[in-house]
Structures are given as C-alpha cells and as structure tokens.
Amino acid sequence: MLFKSLALVTLAAVSTHGASCYPTWSSGSDYFTDSLVSATITTTSTSTASDGTVTELTTSQAKNFKCTSGSDPSLSHCPNYDPSNAIQQAAAWIDLGACSGTAATPAPTNKPTPSRWTSTGCPEEWISGGSYEGGDVVELDGGVYSCSTTTGANL
C-alpha cells in the first residue's frame, strides 16, 4: 500500500539586514506624499516533492514604504491603502525594501505647516474664475498663495 504524507511548515521568519523600520502603517492616519511607514508582508507558497509530499511555507518580512499618492491628504490614498496589500500598495506606496528594528527618525505624522504671511498688508481674497498674473498673491481659507509664472500647465 502506498501512502502520501503532508508536511506543513507554518511560519518561517526571513532575516533582514536592511534599514531600520519606520512606524507601522495604521489605517486612517494622516499620511501625505513622502510619509514613511513600515508593514509586514506575508507570503505563502506550496510545493510538491516527487514522492508526493506537500510542503507549505509561509514567510514574513518587514518592509519600509513611502507614500506617493498626492500632496493633499484629502486626495491621498495612503491613509486607507494598506501597503501590505499588493494591489493597494501599487496604487499608493513605493517599496523601499526590507527593514528591521526601529528607525532612528520617526515618520512624520502630520501634514507640513505652511509658512506665515510676512509681507505688509493683507492679500486680496481669491475669487474663483478670477484673472491672475504670475506673482499675484491671494488669500484662501487662511492660506496665502502666489500665482505661478509657469505657462502651458494646467495647475
């Protein structure tokens, strides 16, 4: 009588010699372009030997990622796209490679603070559809913006 056996290997950790890991990605956090996070990627593979023995190998590897999805957090997919999910990772994150331990510099958690208006007077309020020339300065929602001098771009 011929018997086939089944061998299962549950979890084999992959040794990494890469950079230190950034803080772990957390759903809904305030990530924006260039935010740095880490996530654990888990892969399972199965192989069958010539004698019929089936082996399942699950590996886990910590990796660092960089957000590439938009400069406006309200438009960014990074707060909701998990870098450990291959499809979501491709849409919003750049894989920076394997990591281990903790990064010396934590990833930023808040969007950058714009610089304060330092010129004299107050800029005019921005008007939708208004006509502006390069260098014109306007105010919108408490922020001060300067009109670009770049031509031919849909900004």
N, CA and C atoms as an extended XYZ file, in Angstrom:
465
Properties=species:S:1:pos:R:3:atomname:S:1:resname:S:1:resid:I:1 pbc="F F F"
N         0.838       -1.164        0.000 N   MET     1
C         0.000        0.000        0.000 CA  MET     1
C         0.895        1.243        0.000 C   MET     1
N         0.540        2.278       -0.820 N   LEU     2
C         1.324        3.500       -0.966 CA  LEU     2
C         0.636        4.626       -0.187 C   LEU     2
N         1.384        5.301        0.672 N   PHE     3
C         0.853        6.417        1.439 CA  PHE     3
C         1.588        7.692        1.046 C   PHE     3
N         0.847        8.772        0.939 N   LYS     4
C         1.459       10.084        0.698 CA  LYS     4
C         1.381       10.861        2.002 C   LYS     4
N         2.406       11.613        2.263 N   SER     5
C         2.414       12.371        3.518 CA  SER     5
C         2.279       13.854        3.231 C   SER     5
N         1.870       14.571        4.219 N   LEU     6
C         1.700       16.007        4.120 CA  LEU     6
C         2.507       16.651        5.228 C   LEU     6
N         3.440       17.521        4.863 N   ALA     7
C         4.249       18.229        5.855 CA  ALA     7
C         3.923       19.707        5.768 C   ALA     7
N         3.620       20.330        6.866 N   LEU     8
C         3.313       21.755        6.895 CA  LEU     8
C         4.341       22.491        7.734 C   LEU     8
N         4.847       23.568        7.166 N   VAL     9
C         5.742       24.457        7.897 CA  VAL     9
C         4.959       25.750        8.039 C   VAL     9
N         4.652       26.156        9.246 N   THR    10
C         3.722       27.257        9.436 CA  THR    10
C         4.304       28.644        9.227 C   THR    10
N         5.332       29.021        9.902 N   LEU    11
C         5.837       30.374        9.753 CA  LEU    11
C         7.344       30.372        9.876 C   LEU    11
N         8.001       30.814        8.838 N   ALA    12
C         9.459       30.931        8.862 CA  ALA    12
C         9.801       32.397        8.708 C   ALA    12
N        10.432       32.979        9.680 N   ALA    13
C        10.808       34.390        9.609 CA  ALA    13
C        11.989       34.549        8.673 C   ALA    13
N        11.925       35.606        7.869 N   VAL    14
C        13.013       35.905        6.947 CA  VAL    14
C        13.928       36.913        7.615 C   VAL    14
N        15.181       36.597        7.692 N   SER    15
C        16.147       37.504        8.288 CA  SER    15
C        16.374       38.690        7.367 C   SER    15
N        16.340       39.897        7.912 N   THR    16
C        16.571       41.084        7.103 CA  THR    16
C        17.787       41.819        7.621 C   THR    16
N        18.525       42.349        6.698 N   HIS    17
C        19.703       43.125        7.064 CA  HIS    17
C        19.584       44.521        6.474 C   HIS    17
N        18.353       45.000        6.295 N   GLY    18
C        18.109       46.288        5.670 CA  GLY    18
C        18.120       47.410        6.686 C   GLY    18
N        17.457       48.474        6.303 N   ALA    19
C        17.365       49.668        7.132 CA  ALA    19
C        16.471       49.414        8.345 C   ALA    19
N        16.480       50.350        9.263 N   SER    20
C        15.571       50.284       10.407 CA  SER    20
C        14.150       50.543        9.923 C   SER    20
N        13.158       49.963       10.605 N   CYS    21
C        11.761       50.103       10.199 CA  CYS    21
C        11.162       51.416       10.703 C   CYS    21
N        10.376       52.056        9.839 N   TYR    22
C         9.616       53.240       10.233 CA  TYR    22
C         8.408       52.769       11.038 C   TYR    22
N         7.669       53.684       11.654 N   PRO    23
C         6.481       53.272       12.398 CA  PRO    23
C         5.519       52.477       11.500 C   PRO    23
N         4.808       51.533       12.095 N   THR    24
C         3.892       50.670       11.358 CA  THR    24
C         2.705       51.459       10.821 C   THR    24
N         2.347       51.183        9.554 N   TRP    25
C         1.195       51.823        8.919 CA  TRP    25
C        -0.053       51.556        9.748 C   TRP    25
N        -0.916       52.576        9.887 N   SER    26
C        -2.155       52.450       10.644 CA  SER    26
C        -3.285       53.071        9.830 C   SER    26
N        -4.329       52.305        9.568 N   SER    27
C        -5.449       52.767        8.754 CA  SER    27
C        -6.029       54.073        9.276 C   SER    27
N        -6.242       55.027        8.359 N   GLY    28
C        -6.868       56.288        8.701 CA  GLY    28
C        -5.940       57.349        9.251 C   GLY    28
N        -4.661       57.038        9.440 N   SER    29
C        -3.723       58.046        9.944 CA  SER    29
C        -3.519       59.132        8.893 C   SER    29
N        -2.957       60.262        9.291 N   ASP    30
C        -2.799       61.426        8.424 CA  ASP    30
C        -1.531       61.304        7.572 C   ASP    30
N        -1.535       60.420        6.571 N   TYR    31
C        -0.386       60.251        5.690 CA  TYR    31
C        -0.532       61.151        4.473 C   TYR    31
N         0.584       61.652        3.971 N   PHE    32
C         0.615       62.504        2.797 CA  PHE    32
C         1.850       62.130        1.987 C   PHE    32
N         2.028       62.751        0.831 N   THR    33
C         3.174       62.444       -0.016 CA  THR    33
C         4.461       62.500        0.795 C   THR    33
N         5.289       61.487        0.636 N   ASP    34
C         6.588       61.324        1.298 CA  ASP    34
C         6.498       60.806        2.730 C   ASP    34
N         5.290       60.502        3.240 N   SER    35
C         5.197       59.874        4.560 CA  SER    35
C         5.891       58.514        4.487 C   SER    35
N         6.553       58.134        5.562 N   LEU    36
C         7.300       56.878        5.620 CA  LEU    36
C         6.678       55.956        6.665 C   LEU    36
N         6.415       54.711        6.275 N   VAL    37
C         5.824       53.720        7.170 CA  VAL    37
C         6.480       52.365        6.930 C   VAL    37
N         6.181       51.417        7.804 N   SER    38
C         6.599       50.036        7.572 CA  SER    38
C         5.355       49.150        7.625 C   SER    38
N         5.461       47.971        7.027 N   ALA    39
C         4.384       46.989        7.052 CA  ALA    39
C         5.013       45.616        6.888 C   ALA    39
N         4.326       44.595        7.383 N   THR    40
C         4.816       43.229        7.259 CA  THR    40
C         4.130       42.555        6.082 C   THR    40
N         4.946       42.024        5.187 N   ILE    41
C         4.450       41.324        4.002 CA  ILE    41
C         4.525       39.824        4.282 C   ILE    41
N         3.405       39.130        4.159 N   THR    42
C         3.354       37.692        4.397 CA  THR    42
C         3.078       36.973        3.082 C   THR    42
N         3.893       35.964        2.789 N   THR    43
C         3.763       35.193        1.547 CA  THR    43
C         3.701       33.709        1.886 C   THR    43
N         2.764       33.001        1.258 N   THR    44
C         2.650       31.557        1.453 CA  THR    44
C         2.834       30.867        0.108 C   THR    44
N         3.692       29.850        0.085 N   SER    45
C         3.894       29.064       -1.135 CA  SER    45
C         3.792       27.581       -0.801 C   SER    45
N         3.383       26.799       -1.795 N   THR    46
C         3.231       25.357       -1.631 CA  THR    46
C         4.039       24.656       -2.709 C   THR    46
N         4.720       23.596       -2.337 N   SER    47
C         5.459       22.798       -3.324 CA  SER    47
C         5.185       21.320       -3.054 C   SER    47
N         5.240       20.539       -4.122 N   THR    48
C         5.022       19.101       -4.013 CA  THR    48
C         6.280       18.382       -4.479 C   THR    48
N         6.842       17.556       -3.610 N   ALA    49
C         8.046       16.782       -3.942 CA  ALA    49
C         7.663       15.614       -4.840 C   ALA    49
N         8.666       15.003       -5.463 N   SER    50
C         8.421       13.879       -6.373 CA  SER    50
C         7.772       12.684       -5.667 C   SER    50
N         7.952       12.590       -4.355 N   ASP    51
C         7.322       11.479       -3.619 CA  ASP    51
C         5.896       11.815       -3.173 C   ASP    51
N         5.384       13.009       -3.579 N   GLY    52
C         4.025       13.404       -3.245 CA  GLY    52
C         3.901       14.218       -1.978 C   GLY    52
N         5.015       14.439       -1.277 N   THR    53
C         4.983       15.228       -0.053 CA  THR    53
C         4.707       16.690       -0.403 C   THR    53
N         3.702       17.254        0.225 N   VAL    54
C         3.340       18.654        0.007 CA  VAL    54
C         3.899       19.481        1.151 C   VAL    54
N         4.608       20.537        0.808 N   THR    55
C         5.181       21.421        1.816 CA  THR    55
C         4.625       22.826        1.615 C   THR    55
N         4.144       23.411        2.684 N   GLU    56
C         3.646       24.787        2.650 CA  GLU    56
C         4.601       25.643        3.454 C   GLU    56
N         5.053       26.732        2.867 N   LEU    57
C         5.997       27.623        3.536 CA  LEU    57
C         5.418       29.028        3.578 C   LEU    57
N         5.300       29.573        4.770 N   THR    58
C         4.821       30.934        4.950 CA  THR    58
C         5.977       31.774        5.462 C   THR    58
N         6.278       32.850        4.747 N   THR    59
C         7.359       33.747        5.171 CA  THR    59
C         6.783       35.122        5.469 C   THR    59
N         7.442       35.823        6.332 N   SER    60
C         7.009       37.141        6.748 CA  SER    60
C         8.216       38.064        6.732 C   SER    60
N         8.058       39.243        6.118 N   GLN    61
C         9.176       40.171        6.014 CA  GLN    61
C         8.696       41.596        6.241 C   GLN    61
N         9.374       42.317        7.125 N   ALA    62
C         9.057       43.725        7.369 CA  ALA    62
C         9.711       44.563        6.275 C   ALA    62
N         8.958       45.547        5.763 N   LYS    63
C         9.470       46.426        4.711 CA  LYS    63
C         9.078       47.867        5.012 C   LYS    63
N         9.890       48.804        4.514 N   ASN    64
C         9.579       50.226        4.587 CA  ASN    64
C         8.896       50.661        3.295 C   ASN    64
N         8.007       51.661        3.415 N   PHE    65
C         7.278       52.186        2.265 CA  PHE    65
C         7.223       53.711        2.336 C   PHE    65
N         7.073       54.339        1.154 N   LYS    66
C         6.963       55.793        1.050 CA  LYS    66
C         5.677       56.119        0.298 C   LYS    66
N         4.860       57.028        0.854 N   CYS    67
C         3.596       57.423        0.232 CA  CYS    67
C         3.876       58.231       -1.033 C   CYS    67
N         3.181       57.903       -2.115 N   THR    68
C         3.354       58.621       -3.375 CA  THR    68
C         2.033       59.152       -3.894 C   THR    68
N         1.000       59.122       -3.097 N   SER    69
C        -0.349       59.403       -3.573 CA  SER    69
C        -0.831       60.794       -3.206 C   SER    69
N        -0.421       61.798       -3.983 N   GLY    70
C        -0.964       63.141       -3.829 CA  GLY    70
C        -0.379       63.961       -2.705 C   GLY    70
N        -0.365       65.282       -2.883 N   SER    71
C         0.170       66.178       -1.866 CA  SER    71
C        -0.925       66.678       -0.929 C   SER    71
N        -2.183       66.477       -1.291 N   ASP    72
C        -3.312       66.895       -0.471 CA  ASP    72
C        -3.845       65.671        0.265 C   ASP    72
N        -3.756       65.632        1.627 N   PRO    73
C        -4.208       64.451        2.362 CA  PRO    73
C        -5.636       64.035        2.035 C   PRO    73
N        -6.497       64.990        1.669 N   SER    74
C        -7.879       64.629        1.355 CA  SER    74
C        -7.967       63.870        0.032 C   SER    74
N        -6.923       63.951       -0.800 N   LEU    75
C        -6.899       63.234       -2.070 CA  LEU    75
C        -6.003       62.004       -2.014 C   LEU    75
N        -5.257       61.849       -0.945 N   SER    76
C        -4.290       60.769       -0.831 CA  SER    76
C        -4.955       59.457       -0.460 C   SER    76
N        -4.506       58.365       -1.096 N   HIS    77
C        -4.996       57.042       -0.754 CA  HIS    77
C        -4.213       56.439        0.416 C   HIS    77
N        -3.084       57.029        0.778 N   CYS    78
C        -2.192       56.435        1.781 CA  CYS    78
C        -2.857       56.170        3.136 C   CYS    78
N        -3.762       57.028        3.630 N   PRO    79
C        -4.385       56.722        4.923 CA  PRO    79
C        -5.239       55.445        4.901 C   PRO    79
N        -5.754       55.057        3.729 N   ASN    80
C        -6.659       53.915        3.650 CA  ASN    80
C        -6.118       52.744        2.846 C   ASN    80
N        -5.014       52.927        2.132 N   TYR    81
C        -4.439       51.856        1.316 CA  TYR    81
C        -3.309       51.193        2.080 C   TYR    81
N        -3.516       49.944        2.445 N   ASP    82
C        -2.580       49.170        3.256 CA  ASP    82
C        -1.389       48.719        2.406 C   ASP    82
N        -0.160       49.126        2.764 N   PRO    83
C         0.999       48.720        1.963 CA  PRO    83
C         1.287       47.222        2.012 C   PRO    83
N         0.676       46.486        2.946 N   SER    84
C         0.888       45.028        2.966 CA  SER    84
C        -0.046       44.313        1.989 C   SER    84
N        -0.984       45.041        1.380 N   ASN    85
C        -1.875       44.507        0.355 CA  ASN    85
C        -1.285       44.888       -1.003 C   ASN    85
N        -0.904       43.900       -1.819 N   ALA    86
C        -0.183       44.154       -3.073 CA  ALA    86
C        -0.906       45.131       -3.998 C   ALA    86
N        -2.214       45.016       -4.140 N   ILE    87
C        -2.959       45.893       -5.044 CA  ILE    87
C        -2.994       47.319       -4.500 C   ILE    87
N        -3.293       47.478       -3.209 N   GLN    88
C        -3.333       48.807       -2.609 CA  GLN    88
C        -1.938       49.424       -2.572 C   GLN    88
N        -0.925       48.603       -2.321 N   GLN    89
C         0.457       49.081       -2.297 CA  GLN    89
C         0.826       49.701       -3.637 C   GLN    89
N         0.472       49.039       -4.742 N   ALA    90
C         0.820       49.523       -6.076 CA  ALA    90
C         0.171       50.873       -6.379 C   ALA    90
N        -0.983       51.153       -5.777 N   ALA    91
C        -1.708       52.388       -6.049 CA  ALA    91
C        -1.216       53.581       -5.239 C   ALA    91
N        -0.520       53.343       -4.125 N   ALA    92
C        -0.222       54.478       -3.251 CA  ALA    92
C         1.162       54.473       -2.605 C   ALA    92
N         1.922       53.395       -2.717 N   TRP    93
C         3.171       53.293       -1.958 CA  TRP    93
C         4.342       52.847       -2.829 C   TRP    93
N         5.541       53.283       -2.492 N   ILE    94
C         6.782       52.800       -3.099 CA  ILE    94
C         7.455       51.892       -2.075 C   ILE    94
N         7.827       50.686       -2.497 N   ASP    95
C         8.517       49.724       -1.635 CA  ASP    95
C         9.972       50.153       -1.495 C   ASP    95
N        10.399       50.489       -0.283 N   LEU    96
C        11.776       50.929       -0.031 CA  LEU    96
C        12.679       49.781        0.399 C   LEU    96
N        12.122       48.568        0.476 N   GLY    97
C        12.930       47.404        0.804 CA  GLY    97
C        12.772       46.925        2.234 C   GLY    97
N        13.486       45.841        2.517 N   ALA    98
C        13.410       45.184        3.823 CA  ALA    98
C        13.920       46.092        4.932 C   ALA    98
N        13.387       45.869        6.141 N   CYS    99
C        13.820       46.637        7.301 CA  CYS    99
C        13.774       45.748        8.536 C   CYS    99
N        14.401       46.215        9.596 N   SER   100
C        14.350       45.503       10.875 CA  SER   100
C        14.544       46.504       11.993 C   SER   100
N        14.018       46.203       13.170 N   GLY   101
C        14.167       47.112       14.310 CA  GLY   101
C        13.317       48.355       14.134 C   GLY   101
N        13.761       49.448       14.744 N   THR   102
C        13.030       50.709       14.713 CA  THR   102
C        13.905       51.797       14.126 C   THR   102
N        13.332       52.629       13.278 N   ALA   103
C        14.072       53.727       12.655 CA  ALA   103
C        14.445       54.768       13.699 C   ALA   103
N        15.608       55.361       13.540 N   ALA   104
C        16.063       56.405       14.455 CA  ALA   104
C        15.195       57.652       14.319 C   ALA   104
N        14.729       57.935       13.102 N   THR   105
C        13.896       59.097       12.852 CA  THR   105
C        12.479       58.624       12.568 C   THR   105
N        11.506       58.970       13.418 N   PRO   106
C        10.144       58.514       13.172 CA  PRO   106
C         9.555       59.174       11.924 C   PRO   106
N         8.603       58.491       11.306 N   ALA   107
C         7.922       59.038       10.141 CA  ALA   107
C         7.078       60.232       10.572 C   ALA   107
N         6.915       61.216        9.675 N   PRO   108
C         6.060       62.355       10.035 CA  PRO   108
C         4.620       61.882       10.195 C   PRO   108
N         3.907       62.478       11.153 N   THR   109
C         2.523       62.074       11.383 CA  THR   109
C         1.541       63.174       11.022 C   THR   109
N         1.994       64.394       10.830 N   ASN   110
C         1.109       65.491       10.476 CA  ASN   110
C         1.573       66.140        9.187 C   ASN   110
N         0.613       66.760        8.476 N   LYS   111
C         0.985       67.423        7.245 CA  LYS   111
C         1.859       68.641        7.581 C   LYS   111
N         2.707       69.073        6.640 N   PRO   112
C         3.591       70.207        6.901 CA  PRO   112
C         2.797       71.470        7.216 C   PRO   112
N         3.352       72.330        8.041 N   THR   113
C         2.735       73.610        8.380 CA  THR   113
C         3.207       74.656        7.381 C   THR   113
N         2.266       75.326        6.675 N   PRO   114
C         2.699       76.342        5.712 CA  PRO   114
C         3.329       77.533        6.423 C   PRO   114
N         4.214       78.228        5.715 N   SER   115
C         4.864       79.393        6.311 CA  SER   115
C         3.853       80.526        6.470 C   SER   115
N         4.121       81.413        7.426 N   ARG   116
C         3.225       82.537        7.709 CA  ARG   116
C         3.466       83.677        6.738 C   ARG   116
N         2.413       84.451        6.479 N   TRP   117
C         2.476       85.651        5.641 CA  TRP   117
C         3.315       86.685        6.365 C   TRP   117
N         4.379       87.180        5.743 N   THR   118
C         5.276       88.128        6.403 CA  THR   118
C         5.328       89.482        5.713 C   THR   118
N         4.661       89.635        4.573 N   SER   119
C         4.660       90.915        3.875 CA  SER   119
C         3.675       91.868        4.527 C   SER   119
N         3.731       93.136        4.142 N   THR   120
C         2.816       94.132        4.713 CA  THR   120
C         1.459       94.041        4.041 C   THR   120
N         0.436       94.476        4.752 N   GLY   121
C        -0.914       94.465        4.216 CA  GLY   121
C        -1.481       93.061        4.168 C   GLY   121
N        -2.679       92.980        3.649 N   CYS   122
C        -3.349       91.686        3.518 CA  CYS   122
C        -3.583       91.397        2.044 C   CYS   122
N        -3.321       90.164        1.626 N   PRO   123
C        -3.594       89.842        0.224 CA  PRO   123
C        -5.094       89.826       -0.036 C   PRO   123
N        -5.484       90.067       -1.270 N   GLU   124
C        -6.897       90.038       -1.650 CA  GLU   124
C        -7.416       88.603       -1.546 C   GLU   124
N        -8.702       88.461       -1.282 N   GLU   125
C        -9.314       87.142       -1.218 CA  GLU   125
C        -9.395       86.545       -2.627 C   GLU   125
N        -9.088       85.263       -2.749 N   TRP   126
C        -9.137       84.577       -4.035 CA  TRP   126
C       -10.568       84.509       -4.533 C   TRP   126
N       -10.762       84.732       -5.834 N   ILE   127
C       -12.085       84.665       -6.450 CA  ILE   127
C       -12.046       83.581       -7.515 C   ILE   127
N       -12.919       82.590       -7.399 N   SER   128
C       -12.994       81.518       -8.380 CA  SER   128
C       -13.269       82.105       -9.758 C   SER   128
N       -12.464       81.728      -10.726 N   GLY   129
C       -12.631       82.228      -12.093 CA  GLY   129
C       -11.996       83.588      -12.304 C   GLY   129
N       -11.371       84.146      -11.258 N   GLY   130
C       -10.720       85.446      -11.385 CA  GLY   130
C        -9.513       85.382      -12.317 C   GLY   130
N        -9.076       86.528      -12.786 N   SER   131
C        -7.924       86.592      -13.679 CA  SER   131
C        -6.695       86.997      -12.866 C   SER   131
N        -5.669       86.140      -12.881 N   TYR   132
C        -4.465       86.399      -12.100 CA  TYR   132
C        -3.237       86.281      -12.987 C   TYR   132
N        -2.232       87.055      -12.658 N   GLU   133
C        -0.971       87.014      -13.394 CA  GLU   133
C         0.103       86.436      -12.483 C   GLU   133
N         1.173       85.945      -13.103 N   GLY   134
C         2.277       85.389      -12.338 CA  GLY   134
C         2.757       86.344      -11.262 C   GLY   134
N         2.863       85.837      -10.045 N   GLY   135
C         3.327       86.647       -8.921 CA  GLY   135
C         2.208       87.259       -8.102 C   GLY   135
N         0.953       87.309       -8.630 N   ASP   136
C        -0.162       87.830       -7.843 CA  ASP   136
C        -0.321       86.974       -6.589 C   ASP   136
N        -0.676       87.623       -5.480 N   VAL   137
C        -0.821       86.930       -4.209 CA  VAL   137
C        -2.268       87.051       -3.748 C   VAL   137
N        -2.859       85.910       -3.295 N   VAL   138
C        -4.243       85.896       -2.819 CA  VAL   138
C        -4.338       85.096       -1.526 C   VAL   138
N        -5.480       85.269       -0.837 N   GLU   139
C        -5.745       84.524        0.399 CA  GLU   139
C        -6.926       83.607        0.145 C   GLU   139
N        -6.833       82.360        0.660 N   LEU   140
C        -7.926       81.401        0.560 CA  LEU   140
C        -7.911       80.540        1.813 C   LEU   140
N        -9.004       80.536        2.566 N   ASP   141
C        -9.146       79.712        3.772 CA  ASP   141
C        -7.978       79.882        4.739 C   ASP   141
N        -7.511       81.102        4.897 N   GLY   142
C        -6.434       81.381        5.840 CA  GLY   142
C        -5.040       81.137        5.298 C   GLY   142
N        -4.919       80.627        4.065 N   GLY   143
C        -3.616       80.401        3.442 CA  GLY   143
C        -3.345       81.468        2.397 C   GLY   143
N        -2.084       81.795        2.197 N   VAL   144
C        -1.689       82.785        1.202 CA  VAL   144
C        -1.002       82.051        0.059 C   VAL   144
N        -1.433       82.346       -1.172 N   TYR   145
C        -0.919       81.669       -2.356 CA  TYR   145
C        -0.412       82.685       -3.365 C   TYR   145
N         0.643       82.292       -4.084 N   SER   146
C         1.216       83.128       -5.126 CA  SER   146
C         0.944       82.465       -6.466 C   SER   146
N         0.484       83.256       -7.452 N   CYS   147
C         0.181       82.733       -8.774 CA  CYS   147
C         1.471       82.290       -9.452 C   CYS   147
N         1.458       81.120      -10.024 N   SER   148
C         2.620       80.559      -10.710 CA  SER   148
C         2.915       81.343      -11.975 C   SER   148
N         4.179       81.412      -12.327 N   THR   149
C         4.570       82.036      -13.587 CA  THR   149
C         4.773       80.995      -14.670 C   THR   149
N         4.512       79.721      -14.343 N   THR   150
C         4.644       78.644      -15.311 CA  THR   150
C         3.516       78.734      -16.323 C   THR   150
N         3.858       78.669      -17.612 N   THR   151
C         2.832       78.744      -18.646 CA  THR   151
C         2.639       77.374      -19.279 C   THR   151
N         1.459       77.185      -19.849 N   GLY   152
C         1.171       75.953      -20.562 CA  GLY   152
C         0.878       74.768      -19.672 C   GLY   152
N         0.700       75.007      -18.388 N   ALA   153
C         0.414       73.896      -17.464 CA  ALA   153
C        -0.967       74.084      -16.901 C   ALA   153
N        -1.678       72.996      -16.740 N   ASN   154
C        -2.980       73.049      -16.106 CA  ASN   154
C        -2.770       72.816      -14.614 C   ASN   154
N        -2.540       73.868      -13.888 N   LEU   155
C        -2.265       73.758      -12.466 CA  LEU   155
C        -3.540       73.954      -11.701 C   LEU   155
